[in-house]
Amino acid sequence: MSWFRITLHRSAIGLPERTRGVLMALGLRRRSQTVFHPVEPQFAGMIMKVKELVLVEEVDKPKTQAELREERRPEPGFYLEKAVPRHDEAALFSSRTRGSVLAAVQAMESEEVRL
């Protein structure tokens, strides 16, 4: 059996009561909240009423709250970025060295080290 994974992407503030009622019927109260409903015509109709506000995916099985929380958890560790070398402003803005300094800064910014 297939399921709709419905996530409220946009807020319903300022929208008509009828639209907010559809969101409440779907079980969506907060932004980024995700609910699962079976693929049935009544849920497809409700989704079409609020299609601008929600993100919808079709999945094989619904996930539990713990699985959704684990999905949002970032990977352990952190990123170290190399510090940009400090140069005096005159060197940065002189016409002769501007290209080489900017190229060096861009090359350093693109390097990341994963620990």
DOKENU-547249 format. One record per residue: residue in three letters; x, y negated, z of N, C-alpha, C in turn. Coordinates in Angstrom, 1 decimal. Example, Ala and Ser with C-alpha at 12.3 -4.5 7.8 and 13.67 -1.06 7.14 Angstrom:
2
{ALA, {13.2, 5.7, 7.8}, {12.3, 4.5, 7.8}, {13.2, 3.3, 7.8}}
{SER, {12.8, 2.2, 7.1}, {13.7, 1.1, 7.1}, {12.9, 0.0, 7.9}}
END
This chain:
115
{MET, {0.8, 1.2, 0.0}, {0.0, 0.0, 0.0}, {0.9, -1.2, 0.0}}
{SER, {0.5, -2.2, -0.8}, {1.3, -3.5, -0.9}, {0.7, -4.5, 0.1}}
{TRP, {1.6, -5.4, 0.5}, {1.2, -6.5, 1.4}, {1.6, -7.8, 0.9}}
{PHE, {0.9, -8.9, 1.2}, {1.3, -10.2, 0.9}, {2.1, -10.7, 2.1}}
{ARG, {3.3, -11.2, 1.9}, {4.1, -11.9, 2.9}, {3.8, -13.4, 2.7}}
{ILE, {3.1, -14.1, 3.6}, {2.7, -15.4, 3.4}, {3.4, -16.3, 4.4}}
{THR, {4.1, -17.3, 4.0}, {4.9, -18.2, 4.8}, {4.4, -19.6, 4.6}}
{LEU, {4.0, -20.3, 5.7}, {3.5, -21.7, 5.6}, {4.8, -22.6, 5.3}}
{HIS, {4.8, -23.2, 4.1}, {6.0, -24.0, 3.7}, {5.8, -25.5, 4.0}}
{ARG, {4.6, -26.0, 3.7}, {4.3, -27.4, 3.9}, {3.2, -27.6, 5.0}}
{SER, {3.3, -28.7, 5.6}, {2.3, -29.0, 6.7}, {0.9, -29.3, 6.2}}
{ALA, {-0.1, -29.0, 7.0}, {-1.5, -29.3, 6.6}, {-1.9, -30.6, 7.2}}
{ILE, {-1.1, -31.5, 7.7}, {-1.4, -32.7, 8.3}, {-2.0, -33.6, 7.2}}
{GLY, {-3.2, -34.2, 7.5}, {-3.8, -35.1, 6.5}, {-4.6, -34.4, 5.5}}
{LEU, {-4.7, -33.1, 5.5}, {-5.5, -32.4, 4.5}, {-6.9, -32.2, 5.0}}
{PRO, {-7.8, -32.0, 4.1}, {-9.2, -31.8, 4.5}, {-9.4, -30.6, 5.4}}
{GLU, {-10.4, -30.7, 6.2}, {-10.8, -29.7, 7.2}, {-10.9, -28.3, 6.6}}
{ARG, {-11.5, -28.3, 5.4}, {-11.7, -27.0, 4.7}, {-10.3, -26.3, 4.4}}
{THR, {-9.4, -27.1, 3.9}, {-8.0, -26.5, 3.7}, {-7.4, -26.0, 4.9}}
{ARG, {-7.5, -26.8, 6.0}, {-6.9, -26.4, 7.3}, {-7.6, -25.1, 7.8}}
{GLY, {-8.9, -25.0, 7.5}, {-9.7, -23.8, 7.9}, {-9.2, -22.6, 7.2}}
{VAL, {-8.8, -22.7, 5.9}, {-8.3, -21.6, 5.1}, {-7.0, -21.1, 5.7}}
{LEU, {-6.1, -22.1, 6.1}, {-4.8, -21.7, 6.8}, {-5.1, -21.0, 8.1}}
{MET, {-6.1, -21.5, 8.9}, {-6.4, -20.8, 10.1}, {-6.9, -19.4, 9.9}}
{ALA, {-7.7, -19.2, 8.8}, {-8.2, -17.9, 8.5}, {-7.1, -17.0, 8.1}}
{LEU, {-6.1, -17.5, 7.5}, {-4.9, -16.7, 7.2}, {-4.0, -16.4, 8.4}}
{GLY, {-4.2, -17.2, 9.5}, {-3.4, -17.0, 10.7}, {-2.2, -17.8, 10.7}}
{LEU, {-2.1, -18.9, 9.9}, {-1.0, -19.8, 9.8}, {-1.2, -21.0, 10.6}}
{ARG, {-0.4, -21.2, 11.6}, {-0.6, -22.4, 12.5}, {0.6, -23.4, 12.4}}
{ARG, {1.8, -22.9, 12.2}, {3.0, -23.7, 12.3}, {3.8, -23.5, 11.0}}
{ARG, {4.5, -24.5, 10.6}, {5.4, -24.4, 9.5}, {6.4, -23.3, 9.7}}
{SER, {6.8, -22.6, 8.6}, {7.8, -21.5, 8.6}, {7.2, -20.3, 9.3}}
{GLN, {5.9, -20.3, 9.7}, {5.3, -19.1, 10.3}, {5.0, -18.1, 9.2}}
{THR, {5.3, -16.8, 9.4}, {5.0, -15.8, 8.4}, {4.0, -14.8, 8.9}}
{VAL, {3.1, -14.5, 8.0}, {2.1, -13.5, 8.3}, {2.0, -12.5, 7.2}}
{PHE, {1.5, -11.3, 7.4}, {1.3, -10.2, 6.4}, {-0.1, -9.9, 6.3}}
{HIS, {-0.6, -9.8, 5.1}, {-2.0, -9.4, 4.8}, {-2.0, -8.4, 3.7}}
{PRO, {-2.9, -7.4, 3.7}, {-2.9, -6.4, 2.6}, {-3.3, -7.1, 1.3}}
{VAL, {-2.9, -6.5, 0.2}, {-3.2, -7.1, -1.1}, {-4.7, -6.7, -1.4}}
{GLU, {-5.6, -7.7, -1.2}, {-7.0, -7.6, -1.4}, {-7.5, -8.8, -2.0}}
{PRO, {-8.6, -8.8, -2.8}, {-9.2, -10.0, -3.4}, {-9.4, -11.1, -2.5}}
{GLN, {-10.0, -10.9, -1.3}, {-10.3, -12.0, -0.4}, {-9.1, -12.8, 0.1}}
{PHE, {-7.9, -12.1, 0.3}, {-6.7, -12.7, 0.7}, {-6.1, -13.5, -0.5}}
{ALA, {-6.2, -12.9, -1.7}, {-5.7, -13.5, -2.9}, {-6.4, -14.8, -3.2}}
{GLY, {-7.8, -14.8, -2.9}, {-8.5, -16.1, -3.1}, {-8.2, -17.1, -2.1}}
{MET, {-7.9, -16.7, -0.8}, {-7.5, -17.7, 0.2}, {-6.1, -18.3, -0.2}}
{ILE, {-5.2, -17.4, -0.7}, {-3.9, -17.9, -1.1}, {-4.0, -18.9, -2.2}}
{MET, {-4.9, -18.6, -3.2}, {-5.0, -19.6, -4.3}, {-5.6, -20.9, -3.8}}
{LYS, {-6.3, -21.0, -2.7}, {-6.8, -22.3, -2.2}, {-5.7, -23.1, -1.6}}
{VAL, {-4.7, -22.5, -1.1}, {-3.6, -23.2, -0.5}, {-2.2, -22.9, -1.1}}
{LYS, {-2.3, -22.7, -2.4}, {-1.0, -22.2, -3.1}, {0.1, -23.3, -3.0}}
{GLU, {-0.3, -24.6, -2.9}, {0.8, -25.6, -2.8}, {1.4, -25.6, -1.5}}
{LEU, {0.9, -25.0, -0.5}, {1.4, -25.1, 0.9}, {2.2, -23.9, 1.3}}
{VAL, {2.0, -22.8, 0.6}, {2.6, -21.5, 1.1}, {3.5, -20.9, 0.1}}
{LEU, {4.4, -20.0, 0.6}, {5.2, -19.2, -0.2}, {4.7, -17.8, -0.1}}
{VAL, {4.6, -17.1, -1.2}, {4.0, -15.7, -1.1}, {4.9, -14.8, -1.8}}
{GLU, {5.1, -13.6, -1.2}, {5.8, -12.5, -1.8}, {5.0, -11.3, -1.6}}
{GLU, {5.2, -10.3, -2.5}, {4.5, -9.0, -2.4}, {5.6, -8.0, -1.9}}
{VAL, {5.3, -7.4, -0.7}, {6.3, -6.5, -0.1}, {5.6, -5.1, 0.1}}
{ASP, {6.4, -4.1, 0.3}, {5.9, -2.7, 0.5}, {5.3, -2.5, 1.8}}
{LYS, {5.9, -3.1, 2.9}, {5.3, -2.9, 4.2}, {5.5, -4.2, 5.0}}
{PRO, {4.7, -4.4, 6.0}, {4.8, -5.6, 6.8}, {6.0, -5.4, 7.8}}
{LYS, {6.6, -6.6, 8.2}, {7.7, -6.5, 9.2}, {7.1, -6.9, 10.6}}
{THR, {7.7, -6.4, 11.6}, {7.3, -6.8, 12.9}, {7.9, -8.1, 13.3}}
{GLN, {7.5, -8.7, 14.4}, {8.0, -10.0, 14.8}, {9.5, -9.9, 15.1}}
{ALA, {10.0, -8.8, 15.7}, {11.4, -8.6, 16.0}, {12.2, -8.5, 14.7}}
{GLU, {11.7, -7.9, 13.6}, {12.4, -7.8, 12.4}, {12.5, -9.2, 11.7}}
{LEU, {11.4, -10.0, 11.8}, {11.4, -11.3, 11.2}, {12.4, -12.2, 12.0}}
{ARG, {12.5, -12.1, 13.3}, {13.5, -12.8, 14.1}, {14.9, -12.4, 13.7}}
{GLU, {15.1, -11.1, 13.5}, {16.5, -10.7, 13.2}, {16.9, -11.1, 11.8}}
{GLU, {15.9, -11.2, 10.9}, {16.2, -11.7, 9.6}, {16.6, -13.2, 9.5}}
{ARG, {16.1, -14.0, 10.5}, {16.5, -15.4, 10.5}, {17.8, -15.6, 11.3}}
{ARG, {18.3, -14.6, 12.0}, {19.5, -14.8, 12.8}, {20.7, -14.9, 11.9}}
{PRO, {21.6, -15.9, 12.2}, {22.8, -16.1, 11.3}, {23.8, -15.0, 11.6}}
{GLU, {24.7, -14.8, 10.7}, {25.8, -13.8, 10.9}, {26.7, -14.2, 12.0}}
{PRO, {27.3, -13.3, 12.8}, {28.2, -13.6, 13.9}, {29.5, -14.2, 13.3}}
{GLY, {30.1, -15.0, 14.1}, {31.3, -15.7, 13.7}, {31.1, -17.1, 13.3}}
{PHE, {32.1, -17.7, 12.8}, {32.0, -19.1, 12.4}, {33.0, -19.3, 11.2}}
{TYR, {32.9, -20.5, 10.6}, {33.7, -20.8, 9.5}, {34.7, -21.8, 9.9}}
{LEU, {36.0, -21.7, 9.5}, {37.0, -22.7, 9.7}, {37.3, -23.3, 8.3}}
{GLU, {37.3, -24.6, 8.3}, {37.6, -25.4, 7.1}, {38.9, -26.1, 7.4}}
{LYS, {39.7, -26.1, 6.3}, {41.0, -26.8, 6.5}, {40.7, -28.3, 6.5}}
{ALA, {41.5, -29.0, 7.4}, {41.3, -30.5, 7.5}, {41.8, -31.2, 6.3}}
{VAL, {41.2, -32.2, 5.9}, {41.6, -33.0, 4.8}, {42.8, -33.9, 5.2}}
{PRO, {43.8, -33.9, 4.5}, {45.0, -34.7, 4.9}, {44.6, -36.2, 4.8}}
{ARG, {45.1, -36.9, 5.8}, {44.8, -38.3, 5.9}, {45.8, -39.1, 5.2}}
{HIS, {45.4, -40.0, 4.3}, {46.3, -40.8, 3.6}, {45.9, -42.3, 3.8}}
{ASP, {46.8, -43.2, 3.6}, {46.4, -44.6, 3.8}, {45.5, -45.0, 2.6}}
{GLU, {44.7, -46.0, 2.9}, {43.6, -46.3, 1.9}, {44.3, -46.9, 0.6}}
{ALA, {45.4, -47.5, 0.7}, {46.0, -48.0, -0.5}, {46.4, -46.9, -1.5}}
{ALA, {46.9, -45.8, -0.9}, {47.2, -44.7, -1.8}, {46.0, -44.0, -2.4}}
{LEU, {44.9, -44.0, -1.7}, {43.7, -43.4, -2.2}, {43.1, -44.1, -3.4}}
{PHE, {43.2, -45.5, -3.3}, {42.6, -46.3, -4.3}, {43.5, -46.9, -5.4}}
{SER, {44.8, -46.5, -5.3}, {45.6, -47.0, -6.4}, {45.3, -46.2, -7.7}}
{SER, {45.4, -46.8, -8.8}, {45.0, -46.2, -10.1}, {45.9, -45.1, -10.5}}
{ARG, {47.2, -45.1, -10.0}, {48.1, -44.1, -10.4}, {47.9, -42.8, -9.7}}
{THR, {47.6, -42.8, -8.4}, {47.5, -41.6, -7.6}, {46.1, -41.1, -7.4}}
{ARG, {45.1, -41.9, -7.8}, {43.7, -41.6, -7.4}, {43.3, -40.2, -7.9}}
{GLY, {43.7, -39.9, -9.1}, {43.3, -38.6, -9.7}, {43.9, -37.4, -9.0}}
{SER, {45.2, -37.5, -8.7}, {45.9, -36.4, -8.0}, {45.4, -36.2, -6.6}}
{VAL, {45.2, -37.3, -5.9}, {44.7, -37.2, -4.5}, {43.3, -36.6, -4.4}}
{LEU, {42.4, -37.1, -5.3}, {41.1, -36.6, -5.3}, {41.0, -35.1, -5.7}}
{ALA, {41.9, -34.7, -6.6}, {41.9, -33.3, -7.0}, {42.4, -32.5, -5.8}}
{ALA, {43.4, -32.9, -5.1}, {43.9, -32.2, -3.9}, {42.8, -32.1, -2.8}}
{VAL, {42.1, -33.2, -2.6}, {41.0, -33.2, -1.6}, {39.9, -32.2, -2.0}}
{GLN, {39.5, -32.2, -3.2}, {38.4, -31.3, -3.7}, {38.9, -29.9, -3.6}}
{ALA, {40.1, -29.6, -3.9}, {40.6, -28.2, -3.8}, {40.6, -27.8, -2.4}}
{MET, {41.0, -28.7, -1.4}, {41.0, -28.3, 0.0}, {39.6, -28.1, 0.5}}
{GLU, {38.6, -28.9, 0.1}, {37.2, -28.8, 0.5}, {36.6, -27.5, 0.0}}
{SER, {37.0, -27.0, -1.1}, {36.4, -25.8, -1.7}, {36.9, -24.5, -1.0}}
{GLU, {38.0, -24.6, -0.2}, {38.6, -23.4, 0.4}, {37.9, -23.2, 1.8}}
{GLU, {37.4, -22.0, 2.0}, {36.8, -21.7, 3.3}, {37.5, -20.4, 3.8}}
{VAL, {37.6, -20.3, 5.1}, {38.2, -19.1, 5.7}, {37.1, -18.5, 6.6}}
{ARG, {36.8, -17.2, 6.4}, {35.8, -16.5, 7.2}, {36.5, -15.7, 8.2}}
{LEU, {36.1, -15.9, 9.5}, {36.6, -15.1, 10.6}, {35.7, -14.1, 11.0}}
END
